[in-house]
Amino acid sequence: MLRLNSEITIGDLKFTFVTNLQINKSWETLTDTAMIVLPNNIRNKNEDIKDLIKVNDAVTIKLGYYPNLVTRFTGYVSKLVPDSPLKVMCEDE
């Protein structure tokens, strides 16, 4: 049975879950973009996750079926939208 997996790395943080993920690739825009929506209740050792993610942090998104993960996006954080839930906007290299 196939099991969908994800591994998202933002700076030094690793996530195996997200609320929503959108990757846009197009030759018309010349830049690939991604939007990662993280759940509200994520904390890292009593620190809010919003304080740990910074603009220009490296981002890698791997998606696939267990155990085969394929890198779908590599880039950097371009913007943080501190709404509830947290949206991390990314652009490719």
All heavy atoms as an XYZ file, in Angstrom:
745
protein
N       0.838     -1.182      0.000
C       0.000      0.000      0.000
C       0.881      1.244      0.000
O       1.847      1.331      0.752
C      -0.877     -0.016      1.249
C      -1.818      1.120      1.319
S      -3.089      0.688      2.514
C      -3.310      2.180      3.319
N       0.542      2.196     -0.841
C       1.316      3.418     -0.941
C       0.896      4.408      0.137
O      -0.283      4.570      0.440
C       1.116      4.046     -2.318
C       1.597      3.206     -3.497
C       1.235      3.888     -4.796
C       3.076      2.946     -3.410
N       1.898      5.080      0.720
C       1.651      6.048      1.789
C       2.322      7.365      1.398
O       3.532      7.412      1.176
C       2.213      5.503      3.101
C       1.857      6.356      4.289
C       2.307      5.693      5.569
N       3.750      5.824      5.671
C       4.543      4.911      6.234
N       4.048      3.798      6.700
N       5.837      5.116      6.303
N       1.542      8.429      1.301
C       2.056      9.738      0.924
C       2.911     10.310      2.047
O       2.509     10.290      3.205
C       0.902     10.685      0.603
C       1.265     12.027      0.006
C       1.995     11.852     -1.316
C       0.018     12.857     -0.218
N       4.096     10.800      1.692
C       5.035     11.358      2.664
C       5.500     12.726      2.208
O       5.525     13.021      1.016
C       6.263     10.460      2.801
C       6.213      9.607      4.033
O       5.288      9.667      4.802
N       7.233      8.789      4.199
N       5.921     13.534      3.163
C       6.517     14.825      2.849
C       7.625     15.114      3.858
O       7.583     14.647      4.987
C       5.469     15.942      2.904
O       4.990     16.105      4.214
N       8.603     15.858      3.411
C       9.680     16.321      4.284
C      10.015     17.740      3.865
O      10.494     17.976      2.763
C      10.906     15.426      4.157
C      12.035     15.824      5.066
C      13.235     14.909      4.896
O      13.100     13.715      5.177
O      14.286     15.419      4.460
N       9.738     18.697      4.741
C       9.954     20.106      4.445
C      10.999     20.629      5.410
O      10.847     20.515      6.624
C       8.636     20.895      4.561
C       7.677     20.372      3.499
C       8.867     22.373      4.383
C       6.285     20.342      3.900
N      12.061     21.195      4.864
C      13.139     21.751      5.668
C      13.162     23.261      5.467
O      13.250     23.737      4.335
C      14.492     21.141      5.256
O      14.391     19.725      5.292
C      15.601     21.597      6.171
N      13.076     24.000      6.569
C      13.178     25.462      6.542
C      14.275     25.830      7.522
O      14.103     25.699      8.729
C      11.859     26.140      6.941
C      10.719     25.683      6.037
C      12.000     27.662      6.906
C       9.362     26.190      6.459
N      15.405     26.284      7.009
C      16.552     26.567      7.872
C      16.991     25.297      8.560
O      17.307     24.302      7.919
N      16.996     25.279      9.892
C      17.376     24.099     10.669
C      16.166     23.270     11.092
O      16.320     22.249     11.745
C      18.138     24.518     11.932
C      19.465     25.191     11.594
O      20.022     24.870     10.533
O      19.932     26.020     12.392
N      14.961     23.715     10.747
C      13.736     23.029     11.163
C      13.295     22.021     10.112
O      13.404     22.283      8.915
C      12.617     24.050     11.386
C      12.899     25.157     12.382
C      11.797     26.189     12.336
C      13.030     24.580     13.774
N      12.780     20.872     10.563
C      12.257     19.852      9.666
C      10.828     19.541     10.029
O      10.498     19.344     11.191
C      13.082     18.571      9.780
C      13.905     18.297      8.589
C      14.588     16.976      8.687
C      15.754     17.066      7.723
N      16.523     15.908      7.646
N       9.952     19.506      9.010
C       8.547     19.195      9.203
C       8.181     18.003      8.325
O       8.630     17.910      7.186
C       7.655     20.381      8.798
C       7.965     21.648      9.529
C       8.753     22.629      8.947
C       7.475     21.864     10.794
C       9.035     23.796      9.612
C       7.748     23.035     11.475
C       8.535     24.009     10.886
N       7.360     17.117      8.846
C       6.840     16.015      8.040
C       5.338     16.176      7.851
O       4.666     15.243      7.448
C       7.138     14.662      8.721
O       6.582     14.678     10.034
C       8.625     14.395      8.786
N       4.840     17.374      8.120
C       3.409     17.658      8.018
C       3.223     19.134      7.727
O       4.074     19.956      8.079
C       2.700     17.316      9.333
C       3.310     18.018     10.515
C       2.891     19.278     10.872
C       4.339     17.425     11.234
C       3.472     19.943     11.940
C       4.913     18.078     12.305
C       4.479     19.339     12.659
N       2.163     19.476      7.049
C       1.766     20.860      6.812
C       0.248     20.904      6.741
O      -0.409     19.884      6.549
C       2.355     21.436      5.502
C       3.834     21.635      5.596
C       1.999     20.591      4.311
N      -0.307     22.093      6.887
C      -1.744     22.268      6.698
C      -2.064     22.333      5.215
O      -3.010     21.730      4.741
C      -2.223     23.556      7.390
O      -1.925     23.446      8.776
C      -3.701     23.768      7.213
N      -1.232     23.056      4.477
C      -1.424     23.206      3.045
C      -0.077     23.487      2.394
O       0.801     24.100      3.011
C      -2.403     24.352      2.761
C      -2.929     24.349      1.353
O      -2.586     23.490      0.546
N      -3.778     25.317      1.048
N       0.065     23.072      1.144
C       1.305     23.283      0.409
C       0.955     23.527     -1.041
O       0.159     22.786     -1.620
C       2.204     22.052      0.535
C       3.484     22.052     -0.276
C       4.435     23.134      0.220
C       4.151     20.708     -0.182
N       1.543     24.583     -1.616
C       1.276     24.893     -3.010
C       2.588     25.266     -3.681
O       3.300     26.157     -3.206
C       0.278     26.043     -3.097
C      -0.112     26.404     -4.488
C      -1.167     27.507     -4.501
O      -1.565     28.014     -3.461
N      -1.595     27.883     -5.672
N       2.906     24.596     -4.783
C       4.116     24.884     -5.557
C       3.679     25.315     -6.945
O       2.909     24.616     -7.603
C       5.036     23.649     -5.639
C       5.474     23.223     -4.244
C       6.248     23.954     -6.524
C       6.254     21.925     -4.217
N       4.158     26.476     -7.389
C       3.844     26.995     -8.720
C       5.116     27.031     -9.546
O       6.077     27.706     -9.182
C       3.253     28.406     -8.634
C       1.917     28.427     -7.924
O       1.102     27.548     -8.119
N       1.716     29.425     -7.085
N       5.095     26.313    -10.670
C       6.225     26.312    -11.600
C       5.713     26.740    -12.958
O       4.730     26.198    -13.447
C       6.833     24.919    -11.701
C       7.490     24.452    -10.444
C       8.177     23.138    -10.661
C       8.913     22.762     -9.401
N       9.971     21.827     -9.634
N       6.355     27.747    -13.536
C       5.925     28.221    -14.836
C       7.081     28.915    -15.537
O       7.861     29.625    -14.917
C       4.759     29.198    -14.687
O       4.435     29.765    -15.930
N       7.171     28.709    -16.831
C       8.207     29.390    -17.598
C       7.823     30.849    -17.819
O       8.670     31.686    -18.114
C       8.431     28.686    -18.929
C       7.197     28.642    -19.791
C       6.241     27.675    -19.793
C       6.792     29.623    -20.737
N       5.250     27.989    -20.684
C       5.563     29.185    -21.291
C       7.315     30.821    -21.187
C       4.882     29.910    -22.257
C       6.629     31.522    -22.155
C       5.427     31.069    -22.683
N       6.557     31.195    -17.648
C       6.106     32.566    -17.857
C       6.565     33.507    -16.754
O       6.824     34.671    -17.001
C       4.581     32.603    -17.949
C       4.042     31.908    -19.175
C       2.531     31.847    -19.196
O       1.914     32.033    -18.121
O       1.975     31.614    -20.270
N       6.650     33.015    -15.528
C       7.020     33.879    -14.408
C       8.518     33.906    -14.149
O       9.000     34.763    -13.422
C       6.320     33.431    -13.116
O       6.701     32.088    -12.830
C       4.813     33.541    -13.248
N       9.261     32.959    -14.691
C      10.716     32.846    -14.546
C      11.157     32.521    -13.123
O      12.327     32.343    -12.863
C      11.433     34.121    -15.004
C      11.211     34.529    -16.454
C      11.908     35.849    -16.729
C      11.677     33.464    -17.420
N      10.228     32.480    -12.199
C      10.542     32.154    -10.813
C       9.533     31.135    -10.312
O       8.337     31.343    -10.446
C      10.476     33.409     -9.924
O      11.372     34.387    -10.425
C      10.836     33.097     -8.498
N      10.032     30.047     -9.748
C       9.144     29.081     -9.114
C       8.860     29.564     -7.697
O       9.749     30.082     -7.022
C       9.788     27.697     -9.068
C      10.053     27.135    -10.454
O       9.446     27.636    -11.418
O      10.851     26.200    -10.575
N       7.623     29.405     -7.269
C       7.236     29.842     -5.930
C       6.565     28.705     -5.177
O       6.069     27.758     -5.785
C       6.265     31.040     -5.993
O       5.088     30.654     -6.711
C       6.902     32.247     -6.648
N       6.576     28.827     -3.876
C       5.894     27.856     -3.022
C       5.274     28.593     -1.849
O       5.800     29.619     -1.393
C       6.870     26.796     -2.519
N       4.137     28.081     -1.386
C       3.489     28.615     -0.198
C       3.274     27.447      0.756
O       2.635     26.460      0.405
C       2.148     29.259     -0.521
C       1.457     29.807      0.713
S      -0.166     30.517      0.403
C      -1.099     29.081     -0.055
N       3.841     27.553      1.941
C       3.713     26.521      2.964
C       2.848     27.094      4.079
O       3.149     28.162      4.618
C       5.094     26.131      3.523
C       6.024     25.690      2.398
C       4.957     25.056      4.583
C       7.486     25.599      2.800
N       1.773     26.403      4.413
C       0.895     26.827      5.502
C       1.101     25.849      6.653
O       0.873     24.648      6.505
C      -0.589     26.844      5.066
C      -1.469     27.304      6.213
C      -0.773     27.753      3.858
N       1.577     26.369      7.785
C       1.871     25.537      8.952
C       0.741     25.618      9.973
O       0.108     26.669     10.111
C       3.184     25.988      9.592
C       4.423     25.847      8.710
C       5.607     26.519      9.367
C       4.714     24.394      8.446
N       0.488     24.549     10.705
C      -0.575     24.564     11.724
C      -0.301     25.601     12.814
O       0.832     26.005     13.057
C      -0.527     23.155     12.314
C       0.207     22.328     11.337
C       1.121     23.247     10.593
N      -1.367     26.015     13.491
C      -1.264     27.037     14.540
C      -0.499     26.574     15.767
O       0.156     27.368     16.423
C      -2.663     27.464     14.993
C      -3.377     28.225     13.933
O      -2.769     28.842     13.074
N      -4.693     28.179     13.977
N      -0.599     25.323     16.116
C      -0.107     24.861     17.415
C       1.316     24.299     17.383
O       1.680     23.545     18.263
C      -1.068     23.825     17.991
C      -1.259     22.649     17.052
O      -0.766     22.664     15.940
N      -1.990     21.652     17.502
N       2.136     24.673     16.430
C       3.514     24.189     16.398
C       4.366     25.028     17.342
O       4.342     26.254     17.297
C       4.117     24.277     14.983
C       3.362     23.385     14.031
C       5.576     23.888     15.001
C       3.890     23.437     12.630
N       5.113     24.354     18.185
C       6.065     25.010     19.083
C       7.347     24.193     19.088
O       7.328     23.000     18.872
C       5.501     25.112     20.494
C       4.244     25.967     20.546
C       3.810     26.262     21.943
N       4.457     27.379     22.583
C       4.344     28.643     22.225
N       3.638     28.955     21.187
N       4.926     29.591     22.904
N       8.468     24.857     19.336
C       9.755     24.189     19.427
C      10.400     24.608     20.739
O      10.915     25.712     20.855
C      10.627     24.554     18.229
C      11.927     23.795     18.213
O      12.039     22.755     18.845
N      12.902     24.305     17.498
N      10.353     23.736     21.730
C      10.927     24.014     23.051
C      10.412     25.334     23.612
O      11.177     26.224     23.971
C      12.450     24.010     22.976
C      13.006     22.671     22.565
C      14.498     22.697     22.498
C      15.012     21.361     22.007
N      16.423     21.340     21.784
N       9.090     25.482     23.625
C       8.401     26.652     24.164
C       8.677     27.950     23.400
O       8.444     29.029     23.911
C       8.708     26.848     25.651
C       8.162     25.712     26.476
O       7.113     25.154     26.156
N       8.865     25.358     27.531
N       9.206     27.852     22.186
C       9.392     29.030     21.337
C       8.357     28.978     20.228
O       8.073     27.922     19.682
C      10.789     29.041     20.716
C      11.904     29.306     21.691
C      13.233     29.399     20.973
O      13.454     30.416     20.305
O      14.013     28.458     21.072
N       7.819     30.133     19.892
C       6.856     30.198     18.802
C       7.597     29.985     17.489
O       8.689     30.508     17.274
C       6.148     31.551     18.820
C       4.898     31.556     17.990
O       4.501     30.485     17.493
O       4.303     32.639     17.849
N       7.002     29.221     16.593
C       7.645     28.876     15.334
C       7.866     30.117     14.456
O       8.800     30.172     13.668
C       6.833     27.784     14.598
C       7.704     27.011     13.627
C       5.654     28.352     13.892
C       8.649     26.095     14.276
N       7.024     31.149     14.643
C       7.175     32.390     13.871
C       8.508     33.067     14.152
O       9.059     33.740     13.297
C       6.050     33.360     14.203
C       4.685     32.883     13.817
C       3.640     33.859     14.298
C       2.275     33.240     14.192
N       1.234     34.053     14.777
N       9.021     32.881     15.370
C      10.287     33.508     15.742
C      11.496     32.730     15.233
O      12.605     33.264     15.199
C      10.380     33.639     17.260
C       9.248     34.486     17.820
O       8.770     35.396     17.110
O       8.838     34.235     18.973
N      11.310     31.483     14.848
C      12.429     30.638     14.413
C      12.651     30.678     12.901
O      13.732     30.360     12.428
C      12.191     29.193     14.853
C      12.093     28.979     16.366
C      11.748     27.536     16.664
C      13.395     29.368     17.039
N      11.636     31.062     12.142
C      11.753     31.122     10.682
C      12.027     32.564     10.278
O      11.319     33.479     10.681
C      10.461     30.613     10.017
C      10.215     29.155     10.400
C      10.546     30.757      8.509
C       8.903     28.605      9.921
N      13.071     32.757      9.488
C      13.475     34.091      9.055
C      13.475     34.169      7.532
O      13.612     33.166      6.841
C      14.900     34.409      9.556
C      15.078     34.258     11.052
C      14.382     35.350     11.801
C      14.686     35.230     13.285
N      13.596     35.590     14.114
N      13.343     35.378      7.010
C      13.468     35.605      5.573
C      14.886     35.217      5.151
O      15.852     35.444      5.887
C      13.165     37.081      5.231
C      13.435     37.378      3.774
C      11.715     37.403      5.573
N      15.034     34.613      3.994
C      16.286     34.114      3.406
C      16.752     32.790      3.991
O      17.861     32.349      3.669
C      17.417     35.145      3.472
C      17.149     36.352      2.601
O      16.506     36.242      1.550
N      17.608     37.503      3.026
N      15.960     32.138      4.834
C      16.277     30.772      5.262
C      16.110     29.831      4.070
O      15.198     30.000      3.261
C      15.344     30.307      6.387
C      15.743     30.834      7.752
O      16.826     31.441      7.862
O      14.957     30.639      8.703
N      16.971     28.838      3.977
C      16.895     27.862      2.889
C      15.677     26.958      3.076
O      15.327     26.598      4.197
C      18.154     27.018      2.856
N      15.028     26.609      1.957
C      13.836     25.764      1.980
C      14.016     24.617      0.996
O      14.452     24.831     -0.133
C      12.572     26.572      1.583
C      11.358     25.672      1.489
C      12.329     27.690      2.554
N      13.706     23.406      1.454
C      13.690     22.236      0.585
C      12.390     21.484      0.836
O      12.048     21.205      1.978
C      14.880     21.302      0.871
O      16.088     22.048      0.743
C      14.909     20.133     -0.094
N      11.676     21.189     -0.253
C      10.417     20.447     -0.146
C      10.576     19.133     -0.894
O      10.862     19.138     -2.095
C       9.240     21.248     -0.727
C       9.067     22.563      0.028
C       7.959     20.425     -0.690
C       8.039     23.500     -0.573
N      10.411     18.031     -0.160
C      10.466     16.699     -0.753
C       9.097     16.050     -0.578
O       8.539     16.064      0.513
C      11.526     15.838     -0.082
C      12.931     16.350     -0.271
C      13.918     15.448      0.427
C      15.319     16.002      0.297
N      16.293     15.148      0.985
N       8.583     15.494     -1.668
C       7.282     14.836     -1.645
C       7.377     13.491     -2.345
O       8.223     13.306     -3.215
C       6.237     15.691     -2.370
C       6.000     17.095     -1.846
C       5.113     17.867     -2.802
C       5.375     17.048     -0.479
N       6.518     12.579     -1.983
C       6.474     11.298     -2.666
C       5.771     10.246     -1.844
O       5.188     10.521     -0.799
N       5.830      9.021     -2.349
C       5.242      7.883     -1.660
C       6.348      7.124     -0.949
O       7.418      6.910     -1.504
C       4.505      6.985     -2.642
C       3.258      7.622     -3.175
C       3.249      8.238     -4.414
C       2.101      7.637     -2.426
C       2.106      8.840     -4.899
C       0.946      8.240     -2.902
C       0.960      8.835     -4.141
O      -0.174      9.437     -4.609
N       6.077      6.728      0.279
C       7.062      6.043      1.114
C       7.592      4.823      0.392
O       6.824      4.058     -0.143
C       6.423      5.634      2.446
C       7.379      4.940      3.376
C       8.265      5.679      4.126
C       7.405      3.560      3.473
C       9.149      5.056      4.978
C       8.290      2.932      4.316
C       9.164      3.677      5.061
O      10.042      3.064      5.891
N       8.889      4.610      0.351
C      10.016      5.367      0.906
C      10.685      6.301     -0.105
O      11.764      6.794      0.140
C      10.973      4.258      1.303
C      10.804      3.234      0.234
C       9.324      3.300     -0.125
N      10.076      6.546     -1.240
C      10.688      7.324     -2.315
C      10.256      8.782     -2.259
O       9.168      9.126     -2.689
C      10.318      6.737     -3.674
C      10.733      5.303     -3.808
O      11.801      4.923     -3.356
N       9.884      4.486     -4.400
N      11.126      9.637     -1.735
C      10.868     11.068     -1.712
C      11.658     11.739     -2.831
O      12.816     11.418     -3.071
C      11.286     11.681     -0.374
C      10.435     11.305      0.836
C      11.017     11.907      2.096
C       9.010     11.749      0.648
N      11.008     12.684     -3.518
C      11.629     13.403     -4.627
C      11.631     14.888     -4.277
O      10.614     15.420     -3.819
C      10.846     13.167     -5.939
C      11.446     13.956     -7.077
C      10.790     11.689     -6.266
N      12.751     15.559     -4.500
C      12.840     16.991     -4.239
C      12.016     17.728     -5.288
O      12.307     17.656     -6.474
C      14.299     17.472     -4.267
O      15.039     16.748     -3.290
C      14.393     18.967     -3.971
N      10.985     18.434     -4.837
C      10.082     19.166     -5.736
C      10.358     20.658     -5.759
O       9.968     21.343     -6.705
C       8.628     18.954     -5.318
C       8.178     17.537     -5.332
C       8.070     17.034     -6.732
N       7.595     15.652     -6.726
C       7.356     14.968     -7.797
N       7.541     15.494     -8.972
N       6.943     13.728     -7.700
N      11.015     21.191     -4.710
C      11.274     22.624     -4.648
C      12.500     22.877     -3.793
O      12.671     22.268     -2.748
C      10.066     23.360     -4.034
C      10.230     24.849     -3.972
C       9.923     25.638     -5.065
C      10.706     25.460     -2.833
C      10.083     27.008     -5.008
C      10.867     26.829     -2.755
C      10.552     27.608     -3.851
N      13.347     23.786     -4.261
C      14.498     24.254     -3.497
C      14.550     25.768     -3.649
O      14.456     26.279     -4.756
C      15.816     23.666     -4.034
O      15.626     22.310     -4.364
C      16.920     23.756     -3.017
N      14.672     26.468     -2.548
C      14.716     27.921     -2.628
C      14.919     28.550     -1.264
O      15.558     27.959     -0.390
N      14.353     29.747     -1.104
C      14.540     30.523      0.112
C      13.224     31.158      0.544
O      12.356     31.430     -0.284
C      15.582     31.623     -0.113
C      16.932     31.073     -0.476
C      17.313     30.939     -1.805
C      17.810     30.646      0.512
C      18.542     30.406     -2.135
C      19.036     30.108      0.192
C      19.401     29.991     -1.137
O      20.606     29.447     -1.459
N      13.097     31.435      1.827
C      11.924     32.129      2.352
C      11.968     33.563      1.851
O      12.961     34.267      2.030
C      11.907     32.097      3.901
C      10.757     32.926      4.443
C      11.834     30.673      4.407
N      10.893     34.005      1.198
C      10.847     35.380      0.697
C       9.965     36.272      1.559
O      10.155     37.483      1.605
C      10.345     35.407     -0.745
O       9.032     34.905     -0.819
N       8.992     35.652      2.259
C       8.055     36.458      3.036
C       7.349     35.565      4.049
O       7.079     34.405      3.775
C       7.032     37.072      2.081
C       6.005     37.959      2.692
C       5.104     38.498      1.585
C       3.919     39.215      2.132
N       3.006     39.654      1.075
N       7.063     36.125      5.214
C       6.259     35.447      6.234
C       4.962     36.217      6.420
O       4.977     37.434      6.598
C       7.000     35.388      7.570
C       8.219     34.493      7.637
C       8.965     34.713      8.943
C       7.815     33.039      7.514
N       3.858     35.518      6.366
C       2.554     36.132      6.615
C       2.091     35.608      7.971
O       1.648     34.471      8.081
C       1.547     35.767      5.504
C       0.216     36.447      5.763
C       2.095     36.137      4.133
N       2.210     36.426      9.026
C       1.978     35.941     10.393
C       0.508     35.837     10.778
O       0.152     36.043     11.921
C       2.704     36.971     11.246
C       2.618     38.227     10.455
C       2.675     37.800      9.016
N      -0.347     35.542      9.813
C      -1.758     35.313     10.128
C      -1.882     33.989     10.854
O      -0.910     33.312     11.137
C      -2.594     35.270      8.838
C      -2.687     36.631      8.167
O      -2.415     37.629      8.840
O      -3.026     36.664      6.978
N      -3.097     33.637     11.127
C      -3.348     32.345     11.732
C      -4.077     31.507     10.700
O      -5.184     31.851     10.311
C      -4.228     32.527     12.974
O      -4.468     31.295     13.557
N      -3.496     30.496     10.154
C      -2.194     29.874     10.386
C      -1.062     30.603      9.666
O      -1.302     31.400      8.762
C      -2.382     28.476      9.813
C      -3.399     28.622      8.746
C      -4.314     29.732      9.221
N       0.167     30.297     10.057
C       1.364     30.928      9.515
C       1.572     30.498      8.065
O       1.564     29.321      7.750
C       2.585     30.546     10.347
C       3.937     31.040      9.843
C       4.003     32.568      9.922
C       5.058     30.431     10.636
N       1.787     31.484      7.170
C       2.081     31.203      5.763
C       3.528     31.598      5.482
O       3.945     32.705      5.789
C       1.156     31.983      4.842
C      -0.279     31.558      4.945
C      -1.161     32.377      4.026
C      -2.604     31.985      4.234
N      -3.511     32.860      3.493
N       4.267     30.663      4.901
C       5.652     30.913      4.537
C       5.723     30.950      3.005
O       5.467     29.947      2.345
C       6.585     29.785      5.090
C       8.018     30.082      4.732
C       6.407     29.649      6.583
N       6.038     32.109      2.458
C       6.144     32.277      1.018
C       7.607     32.072      0.620
O       8.508     32.608      1.269
C       5.688     33.673      0.602
C       4.347     34.075      1.192
S       3.027     32.965      0.782
C       2.516     33.629     -0.747
N       7.838     31.304     -0.457
C       9.194     30.950     -0.875
C       9.378     31.211     -2.364
O       8.429     31.140     -3.128
C       9.449     29.473     -0.595
S       9.072     28.955      1.071
N      10.629     31.502     -2.735
C      11.020     31.631     -4.139
C      12.220     30.754     -4.381
O      13.026     30.538     -3.489
C      11.360     33.082     -4.466
C      10.172     34.001     -4.479
C      10.525     35.411     -4.900
O      11.711     35.684     -5.206
O       9.625     36.248     -4.943
N      12.367     30.293     -5.636
C      13.482     29.402     -5.953
C      14.782     30.190     -6.102
O      14.795     31.414     -6.047
C      13.187     28.569     -7.202
C      13.219     29.382     -8.486
O      13.181     30.631     -8.410
O      13.290     28.775     -9.554
N      15.858     29.444     -6.321
C      17.176     30.060     -6.434
C      17.317     30.795     -7.726
O      18.064     31.670     -7.917
C      18.241     28.967     -6.337
C      18.191     28.264     -5.018
C      19.144     27.092     -4.937
O      19.488     26.527     -5.985
O      19.532     26.750     -3.834
